[in-house]
Amino acid sequence: MRIEPKIAVALCLLVVVGGTAFARHRPRRSKTGGQPGNFDYYVLALSWSPEFCHNHPEKIECRGGHYGFIVHGLWPQFAHGYPEHCSDQTPDVSLPESVDVMPDPDLIRHEWETHGTCSGLKPDAYFKLIRQAFASIKVPSRFERPTDPFSIAPSDVKREFLAANPRFQNEDIVVSCGNNYLTGVSICLTKSLEPMACGSLNDCRANVIRVPPVR
């Protein structure tokens, strides 16, 4: 999300950014704690890395690679709200199953502690499931490695994902934006990674959004 620098706002951001560097486009109404494995479905959250890196150039994914869509997380979700921090089990953040689709150990650790602990899975099984979920999605060709910025309606982003993934329906995919820039795409899946409707998640309401290129 792009924010013009102002002194008063910047002082607030110093506090907020430190704790929310990975809170890219999470639905509201969390429920801290919960029983591992007790949830309704998964949200596979894909983050548009070029836009994230605009405000976070110090992050490893922004320094060490040239990424388009990466996996932000695989989030256990209720019909309304979602669980978080269901246990204090710590993963091995060097797991090779996840680094190619989640290219930042800090992100991997954050996602496990916040969301993975609610999956009911061991860390290695959870990250394997993330990779499996991502591998089941075809990113539209326009979004693979664009070298120039372009503008597009959020509905057309969704339309291109649906064309590339015909087993999905319109209500299974949610497009996210911030300040009229693409921030990510969320795809809703059953526990067995089958498509399902996203329920209470909301699409970007902008008429047109900008898509920064892959560096």
Backbone as a chain_set.jsonl record, in Angstrom:
{"seq": "MRIEPKIAVALCLLVVVGGTAFARHRPRRSKTGGQPGNFDYYVLALSWSPEFCHNHPEKIECRGGHYGFIVHGLWPQFAHGYPEHCSDQTPDVSLPESVDVMPDPDLIRHEWETHGTCSGLKPDAYFKLIRQAFASIKVPSRFERPTDPFSIAPSDVKREFLAANPRFQNEDIVVSCGNNYLTGVSICLTKSLEPMACGSLNDCRANVIRVPPVR", "coords": {"N": [[0.847, -1.172, 0.0], [0.622, 2.214, -0.819], [1.803, 5.123, 0.669], [1.904, 8.535, 1.12], [4.667, 10.287, 2.504], [4.288, 11.77, 5.618], [4.925, 13.671, 8.487], [3.419, 13.369, 10.874], [1.918, 11.086, 10.355], [3.939, 9.267, 9.824], [5.153, 8.844, 12.316], [3.236, 7.297, 13.593], [3.246, 5.078, 11.909], [5.716, 3.932, 12.399], [5.291, 2.554, 14.713], [3.205, 0.819, 13.972], [4.031, -0.639, 11.643], [6.132, -2.304, 12.462], [4.865, -4.416, 13.755], [3.152, -5.424, 11.885], [4.186, -6.245, 9.444], [3.716, -8.431, 7.888], [1.018, -8.518, 7.669], [-0.819, -8.52, 5.257], [-3.222, -8.68, 3.673], [-5.331, -9.543, 5.371], [-8.452, -10.921, 6.39], [-10.789, -9.447, 8.734], [-11.717, -9.738, 12.273], [-10.448, -11.707, 14.055], [-9.738, -14.579, 16.125], [-8.029, -15.027, 18.835], [-6.147, -17.77, 19.842], [-7.503, -21.11, 20.111], [-8.685, -24.347, 19.045], [-6.458, -26.612, 17.653], [-6.937, -27.652, 14.325], [-9.639, -27.217, 14.34], [-11.591, -25.702, 12.309], [-13.168, -24.209, 9.411], [-12.465, -23.974, 6.65], [-9.737, -23.399, 4.291], [-7.878, -20.437, 3.48], [-5.962, -19.698, 0.818], [-3.594, -17.455, 0.582], [-2.283, -15.327, -1.709], [0.296, -13.153, -2.256], [1.042, -10.121, -3.934], [4.141, -9.609, -4.693], [5.783, -7.419, -5.771], [4.322, -5.081, -5.048], [4.157, -5.292, -2.249], [6.889, -5.102, -1.712], [7.447, -2.499, -2.366], [7.009, -0.945, -0.097], [8.491, -2.346, 1.723], [11.383, -2.723, 1.285], [13.542, -3.793, 2.604], [13.035, -6.411, 3.277], [13.696, -9.943, 2.995], [12.612, -11.297, 0.784], [12.424, -9.225, -0.945], [14.968, -8.374, -1.382], [16.333, -10.587, -2.243], [15.295, -11.838, -4.53], [13.266, -11.991, -7.53], [10.18, -11.688, -7.585], [6.757, -12.485, -8.4], [3.646, -13.334, -7.749], [3.658, -14.624, -4.525], [3.338, -17.096, -1.907], [1.58, -15.934, 0.738], [0.287, -17.102, 2.895], [-1.416, -20.022, 4.251], [-4.395, -20.085, 5.46], [-6.283, -21.189, 8.167], [-9.777, -20.911, 8.426], [-12.855, -19.634, 9.671], [-16.426, -19.599, 9.002], [-17.141, -17.067, 9.736], [-14.745, -14.953, 10.687], [-11.589, -16.093, 12.143], [-9.23, -18.47, 13.538], [-6.273, -17.955, 15.562], [-2.836, -18.414, 16.594], [-2.747, -21.033, 17.93], [-1.121, -22.818, 19.256], [2.169, -23.15, 20.789], [4.166, -24.308, 19.325], [7.252, -24.498, 17.62], [8.496, -24.127, 14.315], [10.918, -25.648, 12.054], [12.493, -23.32, 10.323], [13.992, -23.587, 8.066], [12.934, -25.351, 6.322], [12.948, -27.012, 3.263], [10.698, -27.389, 1.723], [9.204, -25.114, 1.618], [10.591, -22.728, 1.026], [10.795, -21.873, -1.638], [8.324, -20.946, -2.42], [7.552, -19.331, -0.376], [9.498, -17.015, 0.201], [11.038, -16.14, 2.55], [12.37, -16.523, 5.637], [11.405, -15.258, 7.962], [8.758, -14.719, 7.324], [7.826, -17.34, 6.996], [8.102, -18.306, 9.622], [6.394, -16.552, 10.992], [3.922, -17.167, 9.764], [3.553, -19.83, 10.481], [3.423, -19.672, 13.331], [1.238, -17.976, 13.706], [-0.897, -18.945, 12.077], [-0.446, -21.601, 11.087], [-0.299, -23.189, 13.365], [-2.905, -23.587, 13.98], [-3.841, -25.393, 12.198], [-3.862, -28.078, 12.821], [-1.918, -29.742, 11.95], [1.441, -31.11, 11.794], [4.488, -29.13, 11.613], [6.079, -29.788, 9.256], [4.231, -31.156, 7.648], [2.297, -29.192, 7.32], [3.643, -27.18, 5.823], [4.245, -28.622, 3.544], [1.657, -28.984, 2.639], [1.023, -26.354, 2.018], [2.728, -25.938, -0.166], [1.651, -27.806, -1.912], [-0.932, -26.769, -2.244], [-0.363, -24.314, -3.516], [0.854, -25.245, -5.838], [-1.329, -26.291, -7.09], [-2.625, -24.215, -8.237], [-2.856, -22.247, -11.111], [-1.103, -19.507, -12.136], [-2.201, -16.735, -13.957], [-0.917, -15.928, -17.22], [-0.319, -13.221, -17.701], [0.458, -12.328, -15.232], [2.785, -13.591, -14.563], [5.585, -12.761, -14.975], [5.571, -9.789, -15.309], [7.061, -7.042, -16.949], [6.533, -4.413, -17.181], [4.517, -1.83, -15.71], [0.943, -2.082, -15.35], [-2.564, -1.354, -15.771], [-5.683, -2.554, -14.502], [-8.985, -3.811, -14.142], [-10.257, -4.985, -11.002], [-12.157, -7.031, -11.289], [-11.378, -8.12, -13.691], [-8.907, -9.186, -13.079], [-9.749, -11.309, -11.485], [-11.255, -12.653, -13.411], [-9.257, -13.529, -15.181], [-7.85, -15.294, -13.537], [-9.847, -17.198, -13.158], [-10.16, -18.125, -15.771], [-7.711, -19.346, -16.139], [-7.889, -21.298, -14.26], [-10.139, -23.349, -14.457], [-11.676, -24.994, -12.777], [-12.512, -23.523, -10.662], [-14.95, -21.226, -9.268], [-16.562, -17.992, -9.475], [-17.081, -17.04, -6.851], [-15.138, -18.268, -5.363], [-12.75, -16.967, -5.313], [-10.958, -14.106, -4.281], [-10.053, -10.79, -4.816], [-7.588, -8.548, -3.706], [-6.757, -5.184, -2.761], [-4.904, -2.109, -2.265], [-5.019, 1.32, -1.79], [-5.609, 1.572, -4.494], [-3.834, -0.178, -5.744], [-2.819, -3.425, -6.733], [-2.711, -5.879, -4.257], [-2.984, -8.579, -3.596], [-4.265, -11.954, -4.099], [-6.767, -14.037, -2.943], [-7.588, -17.426, -2.433], [-10.072, -19.751, -1.904], [-10.317, -22.814, -0.196], [-11.233, -26.201, 0.51], [-10.505, -28.425, 3.304], [-9.322, -30.518, 2.04], [-8.265, -29.315, -0.121], [-9.991, -28.625, -2.2], [-11.93, -26.482, -4.376], [-13.898, -23.851, -2.903], [-16.551, -21.641, -1.834], [-15.802, -18.306, -0.757], [-17.236, -17.01, 1.184], [-17.49, -14.711, 3.716], [-15.443, -13.012, 2.917], [-14.203, -10.075, 1.275], [-14.123, -8.542, -1.948], [-11.775, -6.343, -3.617], [-12.775, -2.99, -4.023], [-12.17, -1.03, -5.837], [-12.395, 0.59, -9.024], [-10.434, 0.425, -10.991], [-7.175, -0.918, -10.803], [-3.648, -0.566, -10.178], [-0.844, -2.445, -11.291], [2.206, -3.157, -10.197], [5.373, -3.855, -11.814], [7.346, -6.913, -11.959], [10.572, -6.813, -10.656]], "CA": [[0.0, 0.0, 0.0], [1.478, 3.364, -0.987], [1.377, 6.2, 1.544], [2.781, 9.688, 1.03], [5.282, 10.525, 3.809], [3.937, 12.932, 6.434], [5.579, 13.463, 9.778], [2.485, 12.857, 11.882], [1.566, 9.706, 10.001], [5.133, 8.428, 9.902], [5.379, 8.439, 13.699], [2.324, 6.179, 13.863], [3.634, 3.915, 11.127], [6.86, 3.278, 13.028], [4.74, 1.617, 15.682], [2.337, -0.173, 13.349], [4.697, -1.498, 10.662], [6.94, -3.326, 13.1], [4.068, -5.571, 14.138], [2.228, -5.85, 10.845], [4.881, -6.331, 8.161], [3.179, -9.531, 7.111], [-0.446, -8.455, 7.652], [-0.96, -7.892, 3.947], [-4.625, -8.501, 3.317], [-6.026, -10.52, 6.198], [-9.788, -10.539, 6.82], [-10.871, -9.042, 10.131], [-12.411, -10.562, 13.252], [-9.682, -12.883, 14.448], [-10.015, -15.15, 17.437], [-6.755, -15.503, 19.339], [-6.318, -19.067, 20.452], [-8.437, -22.002, 19.449], [-8.307, -25.751, 19.047], [-5.853, -26.979, 16.372], [-7.759, -28.497, 13.471], [-11.041, -26.81, 14.406], [-11.862, -24.581, 11.417], [-14.09, -24.61, 8.35], [-11.808, -24.081, 5.349], [-8.474, -22.675, 4.157], [-7.66, -19.364, 2.525], [-4.619, -19.622, 0.257], [-3.372, -16.033, 0.333], [-1.165, -15.027, -2.598], [0.666, -11.744, -2.158], [1.757, -9.569, -5.09], [5.387, -9.208, -4.072], [6.271, -6.091, -6.136], [3.655, -4.034, -4.279], [4.634, -5.421, -0.873], [8.288, -4.663, -1.633], [7.504, -1.045, -2.482], [7.086, -0.389, 1.256], [9.327, -3.187, 2.578], [12.548, -3.133, 0.481], [14.536, -4.475, 3.441], [12.67, -7.807, 3.475], [14.515, -10.879, 2.23], [11.991, -11.575, -0.519], [12.594, -8.042, -1.784], [16.389, -8.242, -1.676], [16.963, -11.798, -2.739], [14.664, -12.476, -5.673], [12.396, -11.188, -8.38], [8.98, -12.49, -7.462], [5.433, -11.965, -8.68], [2.834, -13.85, -6.655], [4.221, -15.6, -3.592], [2.376, -17.508, -0.886], [1.628, -15.258, 2.04], [-0.057, -18.084, 3.905], [-2.566, -20.91, 4.102], [-5.016, -19.676, 6.707], [-7.531, -21.771, 8.657], [-10.796, -19.87, 8.415], [-14.246, -19.942, 9.999], [-17.38, -18.896, 8.161], [-16.992, -15.671, 10.152], [-13.558, -14.851, 11.516], [-10.561, -17.127, 11.986], [-8.42, -18.684, 14.738], [-4.854, -17.623, 15.5], [-1.972, -18.749, 17.725], [-3.39, -22.156, 18.618], [-0.14, -23.499, 20.101], [3.461, -22.46, 20.773], [5.141, -25.168, 18.665], [8.115, -23.728, 16.729], [8.925, -24.934, 13.178], [12.241, -25.481, 11.461], [12.216, -22.377, 9.245], [14.812, -23.893, 6.901], [12.283, -26.412, 5.566], [13.056, -26.752, 1.83], [9.402, -27.489, 1.069], [8.482, -23.849, 1.617], [11.349, -21.52, 0.734], [10.645, -21.396, -3.01], [7.034, -20.27, -2.576], [7.502, -18.35, 0.714], [10.938, -16.779, 0.202], [11.496, -15.34, 3.678], [12.226, -17.297, 6.878], [10.565, -14.546, 8.923], [7.375, -14.955, 6.912], [7.518, -18.74, 7.312], [7.928, -18.424, 11.074], [5.182, -15.829, 11.353], [2.731, -17.873, 9.3], [3.345, -21.021, 11.303], [3.012, -19.317, 14.686], [-0.067, -17.322, 13.705], [-1.942, -19.685, 11.377], [-0.159, -23.027, 10.962], [-0.578, -23.885, 14.627], [-4.341, -23.866, 14.036], [-4.194, -26.337, 11.137], [-3.921, -29.451, 13.317], [-0.838, -30.478, 11.295], [2.82, -30.851, 12.191], [5.05, -28.11, 10.73], [6.495, -30.262, 7.929], [3.026, -31.466, 6.878], [1.639, -27.93, 6.989], [4.341, -26.508, 4.733], [4.028, -29.437, 2.345], [0.318, -28.683, 2.165], [1.111, -25.036, 1.381], [3.32, -26.1, -1.489], [0.667, -28.535, -2.719], [-2.007, -25.84, -2.578], [0.143, -23.353, -4.497], [1.089, -25.966, -7.091], [-2.625, -26.604, -7.712], [-3.143, -22.976, -8.821], [-2.116, -21.705, -12.242], [-1.103, -18.05, -12.201], [-2.387, -16.293, -15.345], [0.341, -15.573, -17.876], [-0.049, -11.798, -17.566], [1.004, -12.052, -13.912], [3.947, -14.432, -14.274], [6.742, -11.89, -14.78], [5.398, -8.558, -16.083], [8.214, -6.137, -16.873], [6.015, -3.044, -17.203], [3.28, -1.693, -14.931], [-0.279, -1.993, -16.135], [-3.798, -1.139, -15.025], [-6.667, -3.587, -14.775], [-10.102, -3.856, -13.193], [-10.195, -6.171, -10.131], [-12.981, -8.098, -11.854], [-10.618, -8.759, -14.763], [-7.914, -10.042, -12.407], [-10.466, -12.532, -11.131], [-11.64, -13.329, -14.655], [-8.076, -14.207, -15.716], [-7.596, -16.451, -12.666], [-10.872, -18.203, -13.442], [-9.857, -18.715, -17.075], [-6.54, -20.217, -15.984], [-8.236, -22.351, -13.294], [-11.572, -23.518, -14.737], [-12.424, -25.725, -11.75], [-12.983, -22.554, -9.673], [-16.053, -20.342, -9.603], [-16.333, -16.593, -9.136], [-17.109, -16.81, -5.406], [-14.025, -18.971, -4.727], [-11.548, -16.146, -5.449], [-11.114, -12.728, -3.825], [-8.945, -9.911, -5.211], [-7.338, -7.529, -2.695], [-6.013, -4.022, -3.224], [-4.689, -1.04, -1.307], [-4.754, 2.589, -2.483], [-5.743, 1.327, -5.943], [-2.777, -1.063, -6.228], [-3.021, -4.848, -6.432], [-1.913, -6.42, -3.154], [-2.984, -10.032, -3.549], [-5.428, -12.742, -4.486], [-7.052, -15.112, -1.99], [-8.3, -18.542, -3.037], [-10.652, -20.509, -0.803], [-10.17, -24.25, -0.419], [-11.597, -27.104, 1.595], [-9.351, -29.03, 3.959], [-8.703, -31.411, 1.059], [-7.798, -28.425, -1.189], [-10.962, -28.464, -3.273], [-12.474, -25.122, -4.383], [-15.131, -23.566, -2.186], [-16.882, -20.218, -1.768], [-15.057, -17.582, 0.274], [-18.119, -16.553, 2.252], [-17.531, -13.32, 4.173], [-14.314, -12.221, 2.422], [-14.662, -9.044, 0.351], [-13.269, -8.146, -3.063], [-11.366, -4.96, -3.819], [-13.892, -2.206, -4.552], [-11.701, -0.038, -6.808], [-12.782, 0.34, -10.411], [-9.211, 0.05, -11.7], [-6.008, -0.969, -9.93], [-2.342, -0.616, -10.82], [-0.057, -3.647, -11.009], [3.63, -2.886, -10.377], [6.044, -4.97, -12.48], [8.403, -7.661, -11.289], [11.838, -6.119, -10.897]], "C": [[0.885, 1.225, 0.0], [0.94, 4.524, -0.174], [2.372, 7.342, 1.409], [3.346, 9.991, 2.406], [4.819, 11.827, 4.431], [4.42, 12.653, 7.839], [4.63, 12.842, 10.781], [2.132, 11.412, 11.613], [2.753, 8.798, 10.183], [5.398, 7.964, 11.32], [4.487, 7.279, 14.083], [2.765, 4.927, 13.145], [4.82, 3.189, 11.741], [6.401, 2.257, 14.046], [4.019, 0.487, 14.988], [3.102, -1.131, 12.48], [5.491, -2.604, 11.322], [6.159, -4.567, 13.436], [3.2, -6.125, 13.043], [2.883, -5.986, 9.49], [4.31, -7.421, 7.274], [1.657, -9.544, 7.102], [-0.891, -7.79, 6.363], [-2.41, -7.699, 3.554], [-5.479, -9.528, 4.047], [-7.438, -10.055, 6.508], [-9.838, -10.25, 8.309], [-11.568, -10.096, 10.985], [-11.671, -11.862, 13.544], [-10.145, -13.377, 15.818], [-8.71, -15.755, 17.934], [-6.969, -16.783, 20.137], [-7.351, -19.882, 19.71], [-7.903, -23.419, 19.5], [-7.702, -26.101, 17.695], [-6.738, -27.944, 15.592], [-9.228, -28.134, 13.459], [-11.232, -25.545, 13.578], [-12.679, -25.113, 10.252], [-13.408, -24.82, 7.005], [-10.5, -23.303, 5.374], [-8.628, -21.494, 3.2], [-6.197, -19.424, 2.092], [-4.403, -18.179, -0.173], [-2.115, -15.855, -0.507], [-0.918, -13.528, -2.564], [1.389, -11.309, -3.431], [3.028, -8.907, -4.566], [5.877, -7.82, -4.497], [5.605, -4.961, -5.355], [4.066, -4.086, -2.815], [6.03, -4.829, -0.739], [8.438, -3.16, -1.82], [7.681, -0.397, -1.114], [7.99, -1.186, 2.185], [10.581, -3.654, 1.823], [13.602, -3.89, 1.278], [14.235, -5.96, 3.624], [13.454, -8.72, 2.539], [13.917, -11.147, 0.862], [12.21, -10.422, -1.492], [14.055, -7.826, -2.174], [16.946, -9.427, -2.442], [16.331, -12.438, -3.959], [13.761, -11.526, -6.421], [11.082, -11.946, -8.51], [7.743, -11.732, -7.923], [4.532, -12.349, -7.531], [3.654, -14.829, -5.825], [3.107, -16.012, -2.629], [2.596, -16.672, 0.365], [1.273, -16.251, 3.135], [-1.193, -18.983, 3.463], [-3.292, -20.838, 5.434], [-6.256, -20.493, 7.035], [-8.562, -20.662, 8.881], [-12.124, -20.431, 8.899], [-15.161, -19.257, 8.99], [-17.362, -17.409, 8.468], [-15.817, -15.602, 11.117], [-12.612, -16.017, 11.309], [-9.779, -17.284, 13.285], [-6.979, -18.252, 14.499], [-4.153, -18.161, 16.738], [-2.558, -19.883, 18.575], [-2.42, -23.008, 19.429], [1.17, -22.731, 19.994], [4.557, -23.322, 20.144], [5.928, -24.368, 17.627], [8.594, -24.601, 15.578], [10.394, -24.767, 12.864], [12.051, -24.592, 10.238], [13.081, -22.607, 8.019], [14.189, -24.972, 6.026], [12.332, -26.132, 4.068], [11.732, -26.81, 1.098], [8.735, -26.127, 0.892], [9.26, -22.665, 1.071], [11.167, -21.021, -0.691], [9.326, -20.671, -3.222], [6.787, -19.255, -1.466], [8.942, -17.924, 0.992], [11.434, -15.862, 1.313], [11.291, -16.148, 4.955], [11.361, -16.602, 7.921], [9.085, -14.738, 8.6], [6.951, -16.377, 7.26], [7.244, -18.893, 8.807], [6.63, -17.748, 11.511], [3.932, -16.606, 10.967], [2.48, -19.136, 10.107], [2.785, -20.636, 12.666], [1.593, -18.767, 14.718], [-1.164, -18.23, 13.173], [-1.702, -21.198, 11.339], [-0.469, -23.816, 12.21], [-2.055, -24.224, 14.775], [-4.779, -24.922, 13.024], [-4.412, -27.755, 11.64], [-2.842, -30.324, 12.726], [0.5, -30.196, 11.971], [3.421, -29.844, 11.21], [5.416, -28.622, 9.343], [5.283, -30.577, 7.055], [2.3, -30.195, 6.451], [2.321, -27.242, 5.813], [4.297, -27.319, 3.438], [2.651, -29.166, 1.765], [0.274, -27.31, 1.484], [1.655, -25.168, -0.028], [2.357, -26.813, -2.435], [-0.457, -27.607, -3.161], [-1.556, -24.856, -3.65], [0.349, -24.016, -5.853], [-0.215, -26.269, -7.812], [-3.231, -25.393, -8.408], [-2.254, -22.549, -9.977], [-2.245, -20.184, -12.229], [-1.277, -17.63, -13.663], [-1.1, -15.74, -15.938], [0.681, -14.099, -17.712], [0.662, -11.457, -16.259], [2.259, -12.872, -13.597], [5.195, -13.583, -14.025], [6.573, -10.612, -15.611], [6.584, -7.616, -15.878], [7.799, -4.672, -16.916], [4.759, -2.975, -16.347], [2.073, -1.665, -15.86], [-1.466, -1.787, -15.204], [-4.828, -2.173, -15.45], [-7.793, -3.469, -13.76], [-9.96, -5.086, -12.303], [-11.021, -7.336, -10.676], [-12.259, -8.826, -12.98], [-9.466, -9.597, -14.21], [-8.566, -11.383, -12.08], [-10.823, -13.335, -12.38], [-10.453, -14.104, -15.236], [-7.696, -15.413, -14.856], [-8.605, -17.56, -12.941], [-10.611, -18.878, -14.789], [-8.689, -19.683, -16.984], [-6.827, -21.405, -15.071], [-9.729, -22.659, -13.404], [-12.341, -24.303, -13.69], [-12.977, -24.787, -10.673], [-14.162, -21.764, -10.204], [-15.776, -18.946, -9.047], [-16.218, -16.374, -7.629], [-15.972, -17.509, -4.661], [-12.75, -18.13, -4.673], [-11.868, -14.721, -5.032], [-9.861, -11.944, -4.21], [-8.815, -8.803, -4.174], [-6.517, -6.387, -3.278], [-5.816, -3.052, -2.069], [-4.303, 0.221, -2.053], [-4.7, 2.401, -4.001], [-4.542, 0.599, -6.548], [-3.128, -2.497, -5.851], [-2.13, -5.259, -5.274], [-1.915, -7.938, -3.114], [-4.271, -10.642, -4.067], [-5.572, -13.859, -3.463], [-7.926, -16.164, -2.66], [-8.781, -19.459, -1.92], [-10.736, -21.987, -1.155], [-10.691, -25.028, 0.781], [-10.328, -27.66, 2.237], [-8.637, -30.022, 3.054], [-8.306, -30.657, -0.21], [-8.699, -28.418, -2.416], [-11.53, -27.043, -3.228], [-13.735, -25.003, -3.536], [-15.33, -22.059, -2.101], [-16.204, -19.566, -0.567], [-15.943, -16.964, 1.348], [-17.998, -15.067, 2.523], [-16.369, -12.473, 3.672], [-14.789, -11.277, 1.313], [-13.627, -8.739, -0.721], [-12.881, -6.677, -2.966], [-12.502, -4.196, -4.499], [-13.463, -1.149, -5.561], [-12.183, -0.411, -8.206], [-11.606, -0.164, -11.235], [-8.074, 0.054, -10.695], [-4.733, -1.036, -10.757], [-1.61, -1.879, -10.382], [1.409, -3.321, -11.264], [4.326, -4.087, -11.005], [6.998, -5.717, -11.551], [9.725, -7.007, -11.635], [12.811, -7.004, -11.675]], "O": [[1.841, 1.269, 0.774], [-0.231, 4.882, -0.296], [3.573, 7.129, 1.571], [2.606, 9.962, 3.389], [4.95, 12.886, 3.815], [4.333, 11.524, 8.323], [4.993, 11.889, 11.469], [2.056, 10.602, 12.537], [2.601, 7.668, 10.648], [5.821, 6.827, 11.53], [4.908, 6.377, 14.808], [2.677, 3.829, 13.695], [4.927, 1.969, 11.624], [7.037, 1.218, 14.228], [4.187, -0.677, 15.353], [2.865, -2.337, 12.553], [5.531, -3.725, 10.815], [6.71, -5.667, 13.413], [2.571, -7.169, 13.216], [2.206, -5.856, 8.47], [4.407, -7.347, 6.049], [1.056, -10.483, 6.58], [-1.297, -6.627, 6.37], [-2.777, -6.604, 3.127], [-6.242, -10.278, 3.437], [-7.621, -8.89, 6.862], [-9.012, -10.759, 9.068], [-11.951, -11.168, 10.515], [-12.183, -12.958, 13.317], [-10.843, -12.679, 16.554], [-8.323, -16.848, 17.52], [-7.853, -16.864, 20.99], [-7.998, -19.391, 18.784], [-6.783, -23.651, 19.956], [-8.361, -25.912, 16.673], [-7.227, -28.932, 16.138], [-9.993, -28.676, 12.661], [-11.054, -24.438, 14.086], [-12.863, -26.322, 10.117], [-13.748, -25.761, 6.288], [-10.189, -22.63, 6.356], [-9.402, -21.545, 2.244], [-5.297, -19.224, 2.908], [-4.963, -17.733, -1.175], [-1.015, -16.192, -0.069], [-1.824, -12.734, -2.817], [2.241, -12.032, -3.947], [2.993, -7.785, -4.061], [6.36, -7.082, -3.637], [6.264, -3.974, -5.03], [4.299, -3.045, -2.199], [6.323, -4.134, 0.234], [9.475, -2.603, -1.46], [8.414, 0.582, -0.977], [8.239, -0.763, 3.314], [10.822, -4.857, 1.728], [14.46, -4.555, 0.698], [15.102, -6.702, 4.085], [13.827, -8.324, 1.435], [14.648, -11.218, -0.126], [12.185, -10.611, -2.708], [14.345, -7.173, -3.176], [17.91, -9.295, -3.195], [16.79, -13.495, -4.392], [13.525, -10.397, -5.991], [10.898, -12.743, -9.43], [7.684, -10.505, -7.848], [4.625, -11.768, -6.449], [4.268, -15.75, -6.362], [2.067, -15.358, -2.549], [3.668, -16.704, 0.969], [1.894, -16.243, 4.197], [-1.843, -18.744, 2.445], [-2.87, -21.446, 6.417], [-7.204, -20.494, 6.25], [-8.254, -19.615, 9.451], [-12.48, -21.566, 8.579], [-14.707, -18.422, 8.208], [-17.543, -16.582, 7.574], [-15.884, -16.127, 12.228], [-12.807, -16.833, 10.408], [-9.673, -16.331, 14.058], [-6.524, -18.192, 13.357], [-4.768, -18.345, 17.788], [-2.827, -19.717, 19.765], [-2.858, -23.846, 20.217], [1.283, -21.783, 19.217], [5.741, -23.099, 20.396], [5.334, -23.636, 16.835], [9.058, -25.716, 15.818], [11.04, -23.843, 13.359], [11.514, -25.04, 9.225], [12.929, -21.9, 7.022], [14.828, -25.46, 5.094], [11.808, -25.109, 3.628], [11.635, -26.334, -0.034], [7.8, -25.996, 0.102], [8.646, -21.671, 0.682], [11.37, -19.832, -0.938], [9.226, -19.848, -4.133], [5.906, -18.405, -1.595], [9.551, -18.427, 1.936], [12.171, -14.912, 1.05], [10.151, -16.432, 5.323], [10.66, -17.266, 8.684], [8.262, -14.899, 9.501], [5.848, -16.595, 7.761], [6.27, -19.533, 9.205], [5.865, -18.302, 12.3], [2.987, -16.696, 11.752], [1.332, -19.479, 10.388], [1.788, -21.204, 13.112], [0.831, -19.052, 15.642], [-2.25, -18.287, 13.75], [-2.63, -21.983, 11.533], [-0.86, -24.98, 12.134], [-2.42, -25.056, 15.605], [-5.948, -25.306, 12.991], [-5.071, -28.554, 10.974], [-2.833, -31.532, 12.965], [0.67, -29.173, 12.634], [2.925, -29.709, 10.092], [5.103, -27.969, 8.348], [5.297, -30.301, 5.855], [1.753, -30.128, 5.35], [1.645, -26.769, 4.9], [4.31, -26.744, 2.349], [2.484, -29.121, 0.546], [-0.43, -27.128, 0.49], [1.118, -24.586, -0.97], [2.259, -26.466, -3.612], [-0.886, -27.649, -4.314], [-2.298, -24.594, -4.596], [0.055, -23.424, -6.892], [-0.211, -26.484, -9.024], [-4.243, -25.521, -9.097], [-1.032, -22.495, -9.837], [-3.347, -19.641, -12.301], [-0.559, -18.133, -14.527], [-0.287, -15.15, -15.227], [1.856, -13.753, -17.595], [1.368, -10.453, -16.164], [2.741, -12.841, -12.465], [5.799, -13.685, -12.958], [7.357, -10.375, -16.53], [7.047, -7.426, -14.753], [8.629, -3.787, -16.707], [4.012, -3.951, -16.263], [2.181, -1.268, -17.02], [-1.374, -2.021, -13.998], [-4.851, -2.612, -16.6], [-7.557, -3.061, -12.623], [-9.575, -6.145, -12.798], [-10.629, -8.495, -10.54], [-12.496, -10.013, -13.205], [-9.091, -10.606, -14.807], [-8.013, -12.446, -12.36], [-10.702, -14.56, -12.392], [-10.627, -15.219, -15.729], [-7.267, -16.439, -15.383], [-8.245, -18.737, -12.952], [-10.822, -20.083, -14.925], [-8.668, -20.712, -17.66], [-6.104, -22.401, -15.097], [-10.503, -22.268, -12.531], [-13.572, -24.282, -13.711], [-13.81, -25.194, -9.864], [-14.358, -21.641, -11.413], [-14.861, -18.755, -8.245], [-15.361, -15.616, -7.174], [-15.854, -17.357, -3.445], [-11.77, -18.54, -4.052], [-12.92, -14.186, -5.382], [-8.742, -12.388, -3.956], [-9.811, -8.184, -3.799], [-5.691, -6.589, -4.168], [-6.471, -3.157, -1.032], [-3.372, 0.21, -2.858], [-3.866, 2.987, -4.691], [-4.265, 0.747, -7.738], [-3.671, -2.748, -4.775], [-0.924, -5.016, -5.303], [-0.947, -8.539, -2.647], [-5.223, -9.947, -4.42], [-4.601, -14.55, -3.153], [-8.881, -15.838, -3.364], [-7.988, -19.894, -1.085], [-11.161, -22.365, -2.246], [-10.6, -24.572, 1.921], [-9.219, -27.398, 1.772], [-7.467, -30.333, 3.279], [-8.041, -31.269, -1.245], [-8.23, -28.227, -3.538], [-11.606, -26.452, -2.15], [-14.538, -25.934, -3.461], [-14.384, -21.292, -2.277], [-16.049, -20.177, 0.49], [-15.428, -16.441, 2.336], [-18.355, -14.247, 1.678], [-16.322, -11.284, 3.989], [-15.661, -11.627, 0.517], [-12.426, -8.683, -0.454], [-13.561, -5.877, -2.323], [-13.117, -4.698, -5.439], [-14.313, -0.437, -6.094], [-12.353, -1.588, -8.523], [-11.753, -1.058, -12.068], [-8.01, 0.928, -9.83], [-4.742, -1.505, -11.895], [-1.744, -2.324, -9.242], [1.823, -3.216, -12.418], [3.922, -5.225, -10.762], [7.398, -5.211, -10.503], [9.969, -6.68, -12.797], [13.93, -6.583, -11.968]]}, "num_chains": 1, "name": "protein.A"}
